[in-house]
Amino acid sequence: MAGHELTNGECWDLLDRVSLGRLLYTSAGLPVAQPVRFVVRNKVIMVSLDQITATRLLPAGFEFVAFQVDDFVDGAQKAHSVTVYGRAQVVSPQRRSGAEAAGLPSHDGEAVYACVAPTLLCGSQLDLCT
């Protein structure tokens, strides 16, 4: 499979197009990939976490994480993937209403909303027919 790197703009375009990603972090020394719903606001990724995931991920209030999204259409000749690296932190009570208004899942009113502020963004396109 051949491919190429995505530009910064193409990475943000993909992040704006999809709404399901994977939050990658470590728990008890093991890697975890947690599927999450997300939105992008002002180049910050906002995710909705259930209480159990939030407790494992954010015990000290913030943690370095990776966040990944893919765009693959069945039968398509290309696939795209973007990985974001950054710090995750719990959304302040003042910004919680913004997360709820953005349509993130509330997990029966128990949601913990977190933001990932990117420090590194990289993406690639895979040509599936070569």
C-alpha positions as CSV (number, residue, x, y, z in Angstrom):
1,M,0.0,0.0,0.0
2,A,1.4,3.4,-1.0
3,G,0.3,6.7,0.6
4,H,1.4,10.1,1.7
5,E,1.4,12.3,4.7
6,L,-1.5,14.7,5.2
7,T,-1.0,18.4,5.6
8,N,-1.9,20.1,8.8
9,G,-5.1,21.5,7.1
10,E,-6.0,18.0,5.8
11,C,-5.6,16.6,9.3
12,W,-8.0,19.2,10.8
13,D,-10.5,18.6,7.9
14,L,-10.6,14.9,8.8
15,L,-11.0,15.8,12.5
16,D,-13.9,18.0,11.6
17,R,-15.6,15.4,9.4
18,V,-15.8,12.5,11.8
19,S,-17.3,12.2,15.3
20,L,-15.9,8.9,16.7
21,G,-12.3,8.4,17.6
22,R,-10.0,6.5,20.0
23,L,-8.4,8.0,23.1
24,L,-5.2,6.2,23.7
25,Y,-3.6,6.1,27.2
26,T,-2.0,3.8,29.7
27,S,-3.7,2.2,32.6
28,A,-1.7,0.0,35.1
29,G,1.2,0.1,32.7
30,L,-0.9,-1.2,29.8
31,P,-2.0,0.6,26.6
32,V,-5.7,1.3,26.3
33,A,-7.6,2.4,23.2
34,Q,-11.0,3.8,24.3
35,P,-13.6,4.6,21.6
36,V,-15.1,8.1,22.3
37,R,-17.4,10.6,20.8
38,F,-15.7,14.0,20.2
39,V,-16.0,17.5,18.7
40,V,-13.4,20.0,17.7
41,R,-13.7,23.5,19.1
42,N,-11.0,26.1,18.4
43,K,-8.4,23.4,17.4
44,V,-9.0,21.6,20.8
45,I,-10.6,18.1,20.9
46,M,-13.4,17.7,23.4
47,V,-14.4,14.2,24.4
48,S,-17.1,12.7,26.5
49,L,-16.0,10.0,29.0
50,D,-17.9,7.8,31.3
51,Q,-16.9,8.0,35.0
52,I,-14.9,4.7,35.0
53,T,-12.7,5.8,32.0
54,A,-12.3,9.3,33.5
55,T,-11.1,7.9,36.8
56,R,-8.5,5.7,35.1
57,L,-7.3,8.4,32.7
58,L,-7.4,11.6,34.7
59,P,-6.4,10.7,38.3
60,A,-4.2,13.8,38.6
61,G,-6.3,16.1,36.5
62,F,-4.3,15.7,33.2
63,E,-2.4,13.2,31.3
64,F,-0.4,12.9,28.1
65,V,-2.5,11.0,25.6
66,A,-2.9,10.2,21.9
67,F,-6.1,10.6,20.0
68,Q,-6.7,8.9,16.7
69,V,-9.4,9.0,14.0
70,D,-9.8,7.1,10.7
71,D,-11.8,7.7,7.6
72,F,-12.4,4.6,5.6
73,V,-15.4,4.1,3.3
74,D,-16.1,0.5,2.4
75,G,-15.2,0.0,-1.3
76,A,-13.1,3.2,-1.4
77,Q,-9.6,3.3,-2.8
78,K,-8.2,5.5,-0.1
79,A,-8.2,5.6,3.7
80,H,-7.1,8.5,6.0
81,S,-5.8,8.4,9.6
82,V,-4.9,11.2,11.9
83,T,-3.1,11.0,15.3
84,V,-3.1,13.8,17.8
85,Y,-0.7,13.9,20.7
86,G,-1.3,16.2,23.7
87,R,-2.4,16.7,27.2
88,A,-5.9,15.8,28.4
89,Q,-7.6,17.6,31.2
90,V,-11.1,17.8,32.6
91,V,-13.3,20.5,31.3
92,S,-14.0,23.2,33.9
93,P,-17.5,23.6,35.2
94,Q,-17.8,26.9,33.3
95,R,-17.1,25.1,30.0
96,R,-19.3,22.0,30.7
97,S,-22.4,23.6,29.1
98,G,-20.4,24.1,25.9
99,A,-19.6,20.4,25.8
100,E,-23.3,19.5,26.4
101,A,-24.4,22.0,23.8
102,A,-22.0,20.5,21.2
103,G,-24.0,17.2,21.5
104,L,-21.5,15.1,23.3
105,P,-23.0,12.1,25.1
106,S,-24.0,12.8,28.7
107,H,-23.7,9.1,30.0
108,D,-27.0,9.5,31.9
109,G,-25.8,12.8,33.4
110,E,-22.6,11.3,34.7
111,A,-20.3,12.3,31.8
112,V,-16.9,13.7,32.4
113,Y,-15.8,16.0,29.5
114,A,-12.2,16.4,28.7
115,C,-10.2,18.4,26.3
116,V,-7.1,17.4,24.4
117,A,-4.9,20.3,23.5
118,P,-2.7,19.1,20.6
119,T,1.1,19.4,20.8
120,L,1.7,17.3,17.7
121,L,-0.6,16.4,14.8
122,C,0.2,13.9,12.1
123,G,-1.9,12.1,9.4
124,S,-1.5,9.9,6.5
125,Q,-3.4,8.7,3.4
126,L,-3.2,5.1,2.3
127,D,-3.9,4.2,-1.3
128,L,-5.5,0.8,-0.9
129,C,-5.3,-0.2,-4.6
130,T,-1.5,-0.1,-5.1
